[in-house]
């Protein structure tokens, strides 16, 4: 097998990996958007509970919603210690 054959196979594999990563990022973005929409109906205490006990897009969306409501990162951390 020549150099260009190997180079072509490597490029093809890299292209497939790039597509797979792109699809995963799109799925995560859609999941975050859905979580973000759902957070607007939650109480502040429920959002704090989510930030403390969840991970990933749910935690990020809850944190963002609290910031949109006017809480600073220090406020959120303080609230997490009290809930």
C-alpha positions in Angstrom: 0.0 0.0 0.0 1.4 3.3 -1.0 1.7 6.6 0.8 -1.3 8.2 -1.0 -3.5 5.1 -0.2 -2.7 5.4 3.5 -3.2 9.2 3.4 -6.5 8.8 1.7 -7.7 6.3 4.3 -6.6 8.6 7.1 -8.4 11.5 5.5 -11.6 9.5 5.0 -11.5 8.3 8.7 -11.0 11.9 9.9 -13.9 13.1 7.8 -16.2 10.5 9.3 -15.1 11.4 12.8 -15.7 15.1 12.1 -19.3 14.3 10.9 -19.9 12.2 14.0 -18.6 14.9 16.4 -20.7 17.5 14.5 -23.9 15.5 14.9 -23.2 15.0 18.6 -22.6 18.8 19.1 -25.9 19.5 17.3 -27.7 17.0 19.5 -26.2 18.6 22.7 -27.2 22.1 21.4 -30.8 21.0 20.9 -30.9 19.3 24.3 -29.6 22.5 25.9 -32.2 24.6 24.1 -35.0 22.4 25.3 -33.7 22.4 28.8 -33.3 26.1 28.8 -37.0 26.5 27.7 -38.1 24.2 30.5 -36.2 26.1 33.2 -38.2 29.4 32.8 -41.1 27.8 34.6 -39.1 26.5 37.6 -38.8 28.3 41.0 -35.5 29.6 42.2 -35.2 26.8 44.7 -35.9 24.2 42.1 -33.2 25.7 39.9 -30.7 25.6 42.7 -31.6 22.0 43.4 -31.0 21.2 39.7 -27.6 23.1 39.7 -26.6 21.0 42.8 -27.8 17.6 41.7 -27.7 17.5 37.9 -25.0 17.7 35.3 -24.6 18.6 31.7 -27.1 20.7 29.9 -29.7 20.7 32.7 -27.2 22.2 35.2 -25.9 24.7 32.6 -29.5 25.7 31.7 -30.5 26.1 35.3 -27.4 28.2 36.1 -28.1 30.4 33.0 -31.8 30.9 34.1 -30.7 32.0 37.6 -28.3 34.5 36.0 -31.1 35.8 33.8 -33.1 36.4 36.9 -30.4 38.7 38.2 -28.4 36.4 40.5 -24.6 36.7 40.4 -22.4 33.6 40.4 -21.6 34.4 44.1 -25.4 34.6 44.8 -26.0 31.2 43.2 -23.1 29.6 45.2 -24.4 31.2 48.4 -27.9 29.8 47.7 -26.5 26.4 46.9 -25.1 26.2 50.4 -28.4 27.1 52.0 -30.7 24.7 50.1 
